[in-house]
Amino acid sequence: MTLPFSQSCENNKQFILNVIERHFNAPGKLIEIAGGTGQHAEFFAAALPHLQWQSTDIPSNVDFLNQRLLAANLPSALQFDVTQERFEHPQVDYVFSANSLHIMPATAVVEFFRHMKTLLKKEGMLCVYGPFKYAGNFTSPSNANFDLWLKGNNPLSGIRDFETVCELATQAGLELLEDNAMPANNQLLVWKKTC
Ligand SMILES: C[S@@+](CC[C@H](N)C(=O)[O-])C[C@H]1O[C@@H](n2cnc3c(N)ncnc32)[C@H](O)[C@@H]1O
């Protein structure tokens, strides 16, 4: 059986691991939001066996995601759409999400961070990978084109403002620790929950 596959995941997974292994460094429970193809879960869970990696995605993507998770002997994905009012899950030590904030509408990005208030433990870490704008500017012409392409697919999608996302994170009790520039004009943002 052909498993769900994304070339970009293959390209970025080692670079992401190089950052998250410094932060997801003690045994603990992790929720992945927007698991996609499961390639990140498969690679990171194998590389960081001290983590209990639990992927999630919107209900319509869970069966697709589970194909790779089950082949990798990982727990089945949980259904979690960040726009849902509540996510009934015990607090976790870590949250990871890649390439999700520019896909979901801006209103859902607000909800994403609202969930951090309850889902993430105090001292917990959040790592978010993807493209961002700074002071309203794209970091590259290719990101500007990517933004146009996203909006062509869904007018509510689009590359988010770093400052807006940081403000939402601050409201959720998160302190920005790192903004890592990554290959292919992406960033890996790292926050710590302070309260
Ligand atoms: C471009 S894919 C990224 C998948 C994977 N994380 C990766 O890096 O390849 C965007 C993901 O966002 C998820 N997504 C979209 N809207 C969402 C929402 N409201 N709540 C949670 N996930 C959402 C999609 O189902 C999809 O898995």
The ligand as an SDF file (V2000), in Angstrom:
LIG
                    3D

 27 29  0  0  0  0  0  0  0  0999 V2000
   -0.3430   21.6530    4.6030 C   0  0  0  0  0  0  0  0  0  0  0  0
   -1.0060   20.4520    5.6830 S   0  0  0  0  0  0  0  0  0  0  0  0
    0.3540   20.2080    6.7950 C   0  0  0  0  0  0  0  0  0  0  0  0
    0.4030   18.8040    7.2870 C   0  0  0  0  0  0  0  0  0  0  0  0
    1.6840   18.4400    8.0400 C   0  0  0  0  0  0  0  0  0  0  0  0
    1.7220   19.0080    9.3550 N   0  0  0  0  0  0  0  0  0  0  0  0
    2.9020   18.8110    7.2350 C   0  0  0  0  0  0  0  0  0  0  0  0
    3.7160   19.6140    7.7050 O   0  0  0  0  0  0  0  0  0  0  0  0
    3.0490   18.2770    6.1380 O   0  0  0  0  0  0  0  0  0  0  0  0
   -2.1770   21.3720    6.6570 C   0  0  0  0  0  0  0  0  0  0  0  0
   -2.8250   20.5700    7.7480 C   0  0  0  0  0  0  0  0  0  0  0  0
   -3.6610   21.4570    8.5180 O   0  0  0  0  0  0  0  0  0  0  0  0
   -4.8070   20.7220    8.9110 C   0  0  0  0  0  0  0  0  0  0  0  0
   -5.8590   21.6550    9.3230 N   0  0  0  0  0  0  0  0  0  0  0  0
   -6.5430   22.5070    8.5420 C   0  0  0  0  0  0  0  0  0  0  0  0
   -7.4710   23.1570    9.2580 N   0  0  0  0  0  0  0  0  0  0  0  0
   -7.3510   22.7280   10.5400 C   0  0  0  0  0  0  0  0  0  0  0  0
   -8.0450   23.0060   11.7490 C   0  0  0  0  0  0  0  0  0  0  0  0
   -9.0520   23.8810   11.7840 N   0  0  0  0  0  0  0  0  0  0  0  0
   -7.6800   22.3530   12.8800 N   0  0  0  0  0  0  0  0  0  0  0  0
   -6.6640   21.4560   12.8440 C   0  0  0  0  0  0  0  0  0  0  0  0
   -5.9760   21.1380   11.7240 N   0  0  0  0  0  0  0  0  0  0  0  0
   -6.3160   21.7640   10.5880 C   0  0  0  0  0  0  0  0  0  0  0  0
   -5.1150   19.8980    7.6660 C   0  0  0  0  0  0  0  0  0  0  0  0
   -6.0120   18.8510    7.8970 O   0  0  0  0  0  0  0  0  0  0  0  0
   -3.7270   19.4330    7.2640 C   0  0  0  0  0  0  0  0  0  0  0  0
   -3.3580   18.2480    7.9330 O   0  0  0  0  0  0  0  0  0  0  0  0
  1  2  1  0
  2  3  1  0
  2 10  1  0
  3  4  1  0
  4  5  1  0
  5  6  1  0
  5  7  1  0
  7  8  2  0
  7  9  1  0
 10 11  1  0
 11 12  1  0
 11 26  1  0
 12 13  1  0
 13 14  1  0
 13 24  1  0
 14 15  1  0
 14 23  1  0
 15 16  2  0
 16 17  1  0
 17 18  1  0
 17 23  2  0
 18 19  1  0
 18 20  2  0
 20 21  1  0
 21 22  2  0
 22 23  1  0
 24 25  1  0
 24 26  1  0
 26 27  1  0
M  CHG  2   2   1   9  -1
M  END
$$$$
